[in-house]
Every structure is written in C-alpha cells, then in structure tokens.
Amino acid sequence: MFELFLILLSAFVYASLHLLNAWIFSSLEITPHVGLIYLPAFIRLLNVLVLGKVRGTLATALGGIFLMQVFSDHSLIGFLNVLCSAAGPLLAVLVFRFYTGRDVRLLSLKDLDTVTIGYCIANAIVHHLVWMLFDPRQLVAPHQLLWMMLGDFNGALIGAYALKWAATRFNIGGPTQRS
C-alpha cells in the first residue's frame, strides 16, 4: 500500500512540477514541448532511480496521464508523449546498467552526470521519432532536438545536483534501485 502511495505521490509531484515549470520558464520555451529549462526531467529520472525501473516508470506515466486530464488532451499523440516521457529515463538507466554492469550510485556525481546525459539524449530522440512518425507539426525547427536535450539537461542536472546535496546532507547512500 505504501508503494502505491509513493507512486501516486511521485506522479502528482511530476505533474505539478510540469505545470510550475511551464509557468516559471514560459519565456524560455522554444515550442510548447521544448524549453531551455525543464525541471520535470529530473523528476522523471528520479522516479526511476529511487522507485525502481517499473514503479518509477509507472509514476511518470501516471503523472503524464494526470497532465492529459488537466489539458483535456485525449489524443493519440498526447498518449504517445506520455509513453516517451516515461521511456526516456528507463532507457537511460538500462543503458547505464548495460555498459557499467551496475546500478547508478546516487552519491556519485559521475554516475549522475552520465545517466543524466543518457536520459537527455534518449528522451529527445524518442520524442522526436514519435513526432516524426505521428505528428510532424510538432517539428518546428531542425535544431529543436538539440534544444530539447539542452532543456532536459539543464533541468535534470539542477535536480541531480540537488539530489546529491540532499543525499550527502541526510546521509543517504548507495544504489537504491529496485525492479
């Protein structure tokens, strides 16, 4: 029951941060789906790092579904965007584990930097592939993919360093991933 609570709480935090980010950083948006700072990128990654691959991905997907309700978006592309948002951090963590043979260490800035960069690349590529195939109108400019990577990187890195600070401050250590 507590795990369900954490998943729902994480989904709510993700959706709320998405709305707050849109309000605070609206002047830094390139398109409605691409901005120069996207703080929820960190929450997506944090969900997978802390809750585990399955529960973290589920939390992000539920947060995306909450956002679809807020925006009254019941379209196929809206749902595909949710799947892309949930898949990006999962892909980054899986690729990290494949190449290193271990889980991400939350106290390692190198690990956090590496998985953050991997997440930013995976998220932007997955979104843009889906947009290319299902909604080319989302592709506004050729350099948009790089802007999305940069916005996700800025948001995720701000969050990753905040996580590093909190983990050190509150003596939380070691790999905490669960399946």
Buried (B, 14 or more C-beta within 10 A) or exposed (E): EEEEEBBBEBBBBBBBBBBEBBEEBEEBBBEEBBBBBBBBBBBBBBBBBBBBBEBBBBBBBBBBBBBBEEEEEEEEBBBBBBBBBBBBBBBBBBBBBEEEEEBBBBBBEEBBBBBBBBBBBBBBBBBBEBBEEEBEEBEBEEEBBEBBBBBBBBBBBBBBBEBBEEBEEEEEEEBBBEE
